[in-house]
């Protein structure tokens, strides 16, 4: 079983690295990090702050968009090309195929996040600033956010078209990033809207937990430029993301198992 899943994961990795869009995203992220040199000069004595903010924002934004793109298209491509018929006719379970696809995407996304992180930390080092533990924590949480977004995308791709899957997954990503703002707005709304918002937020991955810099956590302001969250928080946020990943993959496998490819 592990061998079959790993074979699918490696094949997915090879398929994904051939997509030219990924190289365009790499160029954008590296270019954004280089742009921090100019922005840092415009903001006097704020070079490190600009580099950290732009670097982490680039990882979260471009990493999540890449996860959406891969999650939406890689699984559907197998159905569209009808290669899925040859795959499911072999001694392999459909849930193994889904898990293998996700692991392959996770490998690609992990490499991308690593490249983004190296570009940012290299820029900080070149500017004469060190890489603090806060940066390492923020990078780990950004990586977990990207993996969670990939699970969201593959969930919708397991039963829908790329267009609809992309819309649904993008909507969940946006909602998940602004959950504190939606909760605050719901307090001043009518009871019906307030309850609807609360119920909706309970079934949406709470992605803002992975991007808390500049926000308050348990009444304390945290920032990668100063006092940041503890390693305990990073662990709990990672467990939260892992729980969503496992749950979404289980649902994806169930829906894909019941899907008719005729």
Secondary structure, DSSP 8 states (H G I E B T S, - for coil): -HHHHHHHHHHHHHHHHT-HHHHHHHHHHHHHHHHHHHHHHHSTT-HHHHHHHHHHHHHHHHHHHHHHHHHHHHHHHHHHTTHHHHHHTSS--HHHHHHHHHHHHHHHHHHHHHHHHHHHHHHHHHTT----HHHHHHHHHHHHHHHHHHHHHHHHHTTS-HHHHHHHHHHHHHHHHTHHHHHHHHHTS-HHHHHHHHHHHHTS--GGGG--TTSEETTEE--TTSS---HHHHHHHHHHHHHHHHHHHHHHHHHHHT----
